[in-house]
Amino acid sequence: MFHGDVSPDIAAGILELQQKAIDPAKIPPSKLDETINIASWNIREFGKKRRLEASVHYIAEIMGQFDLISIVELRKDVNDLDRVVQILGPYWRVVYSDYIDDWGGNWERVAFVYDERAVAFTGFVGNAEEHRTKENTEYIPPRSWWRKPYVCGFMAGNFDFVMIATHIRWGGSAAERIPELELMADWVDRRSKDANAIDKDMIVVGDFNIPKIGDNLYKALTSKGLTMPSSLAVSKIPGTNLGGDMRYDQILYLPKFTKTVTDLGGTVDFTKCNRSLLFPGNAAMQGEDFTYQLSDHLPLWIQIGTDLADIKMDQILRPKKYDVAAHNLAIAKPKVPARAPSITKRAATKAKAKKKAAPKTKAARKRK
């Protein structure tokens, strides 16, 4: 993290964010070629209006806890995103979609921000396309997304996978969202059965505007096999809105193909922070203005295992006997301490990173 010579107020705000939101989230360090931490975050109208300097540092501090972050509600002006990436540092990269120039598309983009020390972009990128039927001389989809899902291929360790990020319409009612959710379920199902698909390890993320787990909207999205990781169960995370009662955001996968999703995951709940410490002297931040500086959604995250070599070898030597659950449990318990805050413990972490016995985790690499 490269926060630079920030003001004392911003430094105090970063410390508040670390102590009240990041540390309680218990995000484990990722291990090089063994695990990665993936997050999904709707950052409210990101780029529509230039954010305060403090806000950019806080967003970067949160994003820096992960290896790969999906961002929805990124607007057509990407200058604030560039400011965040500059703070994250020279190893960070971003790939993002074009925007749709109408009210349905809301001038929004989708972005993936990733640390190239842990994750590589494979070059596969595009939009999910609806199934079309021919009408006279035109091919027209019978159903469509207001904002097409953005699809990118990545690799970490020897695990290659496809990320699919979307922001489902709000519409006039919850029922109006169901066709888009069904369309997503159908698209993933068709790709999973296509012999020429780039990859069947598909991680579906974003803001689906689903009020409750188990409601008709959630059932539509999961009707073809998409599954929520156990770490994100509603009993643990009732909501991803700031009120904590709506499960708009999701991370889903197909357990038939993706076997190394661990039982680690959660949110980064920045609502626990003292807003007067994050934005001292700014009374407006006690209200809705706060959501236009950080967001009105909490980041959602999971950890995924990326070392598949032992799984593949054991499946060859002992077909149908390999214990995937035991493998996931092993990689989900890192033998390293929790990620150290980037400012308050900088000197200590640099000294620790120099020790030859230090484990090769992403956190340790960043401290060198």
DONU-688756 format. One record per residue (C-alpha): residue in one letter; z, x, y. Coordinates in steps of 0.25 Angstrom, whole numbers, padded with zeros to 4 digits, always signed. Each point is the difference from the previous one (the first is absolute). Example, Ala and Ser with C-alpha at 12.3 -4.5 7.8 and 13.67 -1.06 7.14 Angstrom:
% DONU-688756
a+0031+0049-0018 s-0002+0006+0014 
//
This chain:
% DONU-688756
m+0000+0000+0000 f-0004+0005+0014 h+0008-0008+0010 g+0000+0012+0010 d+0008+0001+0012 v+0004-0015+0001 s+0010-0005+0010 p+0015-0001-0003 d-0002-0015-0001 i-0011+0000-0010 a+0008+0011-0008 a+0012-0010-0001 g-0009-0011-0003 i-0006+0008-0012 l+0014+0003-0005 e+0003-0015+0001 l-0012-0003-0008 q+0003+0010-0011 q+0015-0004-0001 k-0002-0015+0000 a-0013-0003-0006 i-0006+0012-0007 d+0012+0006-0007 p+0004-0014-0005 a-0014-0002-0006 k+0003+0011-0010 i-0014+0004-0001 p-0001+0011-0010 p-0008+0013+0002 s-0013+0000-0006 k-0003+0011-0010 l-0013+0008+0001 d-0010-0005-0011 e+0011-0009-0006 t+0003-0011+0010 i-0004-0006+0013 n+0006-0010+0009 i-0009-0011+0005 a+0003-0009+0011 s-0007-0013+0006 w+0003-0004+0015 n-0005-0010+0010 i+0002+0007+0013 r-0001-0012+0010 e-0013+0001+0008 f+0000+0015-0001 g-0009+0005+0011 k-0002-0013+0008 k+0010+0005+0010 r+0004+0015+0002 r+0014+0002-0006 l+0011+0007+0006 e+0002+0015-0003 a+0013-0003-0007 s-0007-0010-0009 v-0011+0009-0005 h+0011+0010-0004 y+0008-0011-0008 i-0013-0005-0007 a-0003+0015-0004 e+0014+0002-0005 i-0001-0012-0009 m-0014+0003-0005 g+0004+0015-0002 q+0009-0005-0012 f-0012-0003-0008 d-0013+0006-0006 l-0010-0011+0002 i+0002-0012+0010 s-0009-0012+0001 i+0000-0006+0014 v-0005-0014+0004 e-0001-0006+0013 l-0006+0013+0006 r-0008-0005+0012 k-0013+0006+0004 d+0006+0010+0010 v+0005+0011-0010 n+0007+0009+0011 d+0014-0003-0004 l-0003+0003-0015 d-0006+0013+0005 r+0013+0003+0007 v+0008-0003-0012 v-0008+0009-0009 q+0001+0011+0010 i+0016-0001-0002 l-0001+0000-0015 g-0007+0013+0000 p-0013+0008-0004 y+0001-0004-0014 w-0002-0015+0002 r-0013-0007+0000 v-0005-0015+0003 v-0011-0008-0005 y-0002-0014+0006 s-0010-0012+0000 d-0008-0005+0011 y+0005-0013+0008 i-0006-0014-0001 d-0004-0004+0014 d+0005-0015+0000 w+0013-0008+0000 g-0001-0001-0015 g+0000+0015-0002 n+0010+0001+0012 w-0007+0013+0004 e+0009+0007-0011 r-0002+0012-0009 v+0007+0005-0013 a+0004+0014-0001 f+0005+0010-0011 v+0008+0011+0006 y+0003+0011-0011 d+0006+0014-0001 e-0011+0008-0006 r+0011+0010-0007 a+0003-0012-0009 v-0012-0009+0000 a-0015+0003+0000 f-0010-0010+0005 t-0011-0001-0011 g-0011-0005+0010 f-0001-0014-0006 v+0001-0010+0012 g-0005-0013+0004 n+0004-0015+0001 a+0002-0010-0011 e-0012-0009+0000 e+0001-0015-0004 h-0008-0005-0012 r-0013-0006+0006 t-0010-0011-0005 k-0014-0002+0004 e-0003-0011+0009 n-0015-0001+0003 t-0004+0014+0005 e+0015+0004+0003 y+0012+0005-0008 i+0012-0006+0006 p+0014+0000-0005 p+0006-0013-0003 r+0014+0005+0004 s+0003+0011+0010 w+0011+0009+0006 w+0002-0001+0015 r+0003+0015-0001 k-0006+0007-0012 p+0009+0009-0008 y-0002+0015+0001 v-0001+0008-0012 c+0002+0015-0001 g+0001+0010-0012 f+0011+0010-0001 m+0005+0011-0010 a+0014+0006-0001 g+0003+0009-0012 n-0009-0004-0011 f+0002-0015+0004 d-0013-0006+0007 f+0001-0014+0006 v-0005-0010+0010 m+0008-0006+0011 i-0004-0014+0005 a+0006-0004+0013 t-0002-0013+0007 h+0006-0009+0011 i-0002-0015-0005 r-0003-0010+0011 w+0012-0008+0006 g-0009-0013+0002 g+0005-0014+0004 s+0009-0001-0012 a+0005+0007-0013 a-0010-0007-0009 e-0011+0005+0008 r+0003+0014-0005 i-0001-0003-0015 p-0015+0001-0001 e+0001+0015+0006 l+0011+0003-0010 e-0008-0005-0012 l-0012+0007+0005 m+0009+0013+0000 a+0005-0003-0014 d-0014-0003-0005 w-0006+0013+0006 v+0010+0009-0006 d-0002-0007-0014 r-0015+0002+0001 r+0002+0015+0003 s+0010+0002-0011 k-0010-0005-0010 d-0012+0007+0006 a-0004+0013-0008 n-0006+0006+0012 a+0012-0002+0009 i+0005+0013+0007 d+0014-0002-0006 k+0008-0011-0006 d+0013+0006+0006 m+0000-0009+0012 i+0012-0001+0009 v-0001-0013+0009 v+0008+0001+0013 g+0001-0007+0014 d+0004-0012+0007 f-0003-0013-0008 n+0007-0010+0008 i+0008-0005-0012 p+0013-0007+0004 k+0007+0001-0013 i-0001+0007-0013 g-0004-0011-0011 d-0006-0010+0010 n-0015-0005-0002 l-0005+0012+0009 y+0007+0010-0009 k-0005-0007-0012 a-0014+0001+0005 l+0000+0014+0003 t+0006+0004-0014 s-0008-0010-0008 k-0008+0011-0006 g+0010+0010-0004 l+0004+0007+0013 t+0015+0003-0001 m+0012+0004+0009 p+0007+0013-0003 s+0015-0003-0005 s+0005+0008+0012 l-0006-0011+0010 a+0006-0012-0007 v+0004-0011+0009 s+0015+0002-0004 k-0001+0014+0006 i-0009-0003+0012 p+0000-0015+0004 g-0009+0003+0012 t-0008+0010+0008 n+0000-0007+0013 l+0011+0004+0010 g+0008-0013-0004 g+0000+0005-0014 d-0004-0014-0006 m-0016+0001-0002 r-0007+0008-0010 y-0013+0002+0008 d-0003+0014-0005 q-0002+0004-0014 i-0003+0012-0009 l-0007-0004-0013 y-0006+0007-0012 l-0006-0003-0014 p+0010+0004-0011 k-0011+0000-0010 f-0006+0012+0006 t+0010+0007+0009 k+0012+0004-0008 t+0008+0009+0009 v+0005-0009+0011 t+0015+0004+0000 d+0012-0009+0003 l+0002+0007+0014 g-0004-0008+0012 g+0005-0008+0012 t-0002-0002+0015 v+0004+0008+0012 d+0009-0009+0008 f-0001+0004+0015 t+0007-0013+0004 k+0013+0007-0003 c-0002+0010+0011 n+0007-0002+0014 r-0012-0003+0009 s+0008+0005+0012 l+0000+0014-0007 l-0015-0001-0003 f-0004-0005+0014 p+0011+0003+0009 g+0000-0008+0013 n-0011-0009-0004 a+0006-0014-0001 a-0013-0006-0004 m+0001+0007-0014 q+0011-0009-0004 g-0011-0011-0001 e-0014-0002-0005 d-0005+0012+0007 f+0007+0009-0010 t-0010-0005-0011 y-0012+0005+0009 q+0006+0014+0000 l+0004+0001-0015 s-0004-0013-0007 d+0003-0013-0005 h-0001+0004-0014 l+0008+0010-0008 p-0008+0011-0008 l+0000-0002-0015 w+0000+0011-0010 i+0000+0005-0014 q-0001+0013-0008 i-0011+0002-0010 g-0001+0011-0011 t-0012+0009+0001 d+0002+0009-0012 l-0008-0006-0011 a-0002+0012-0009 d+0011-0002-0009 i-0003-0015-0002 k-0015+0003-0003 m+0004+0011-0010 d+0011-0008-0007 q-0010-0012-0001 i-0009+0010-0007 l+0010+0006-0010 r+0009-0013-0002 p-0009-0012+0004 k+0008-0013+0003 k+0013+0008-0001 y+0001+0006+0014 d+0012-0006+0008 v-0006-0002+0014 a+0013-0007+0005 a+0008+0013-0004 h-0011+0008+0007 n+0002-0008+0013 l+0015+0001+0000 a-0001+0015-0001 i-0009+0002+0012 a+0008-0010+0008 k+0012+0008+0000 p-0003+0012+0008 k+0009+0012-0001 v+0000+0003+0015 p+0009-0006+0011 a-0005-0011+0009 r-0010+0003+0011 a+0007+0007+0012 p-0002-0005+0014 s-0011+0008+0007 i+0008+0003+0013 t+0015+0001-0004 k-0001+0008-0012 r-0012+0009+0003 a+0007+0013+0000 a+0007-0003-0014 t-0012-0005-0006 k-0009+0012+0004 a+0011+0009-0006 k+0000-0008-0013 a-0015+0000-0001 k+0000+0015-0001 k+0008+0000-0013 k-0008+0004-0012 a+0007-0010-0008 a-0004-0012+0009 p-0007-0011-0007 k-0015-0002+0004 t+0002-0013+0006 k-0008-0005+0012 a+0012+0000+0009 a+0003+0015-0004 r-0015+0003+0003 k+0001-0006+0014 r+0012+0008+0004 k-0006+0014-0003 
//
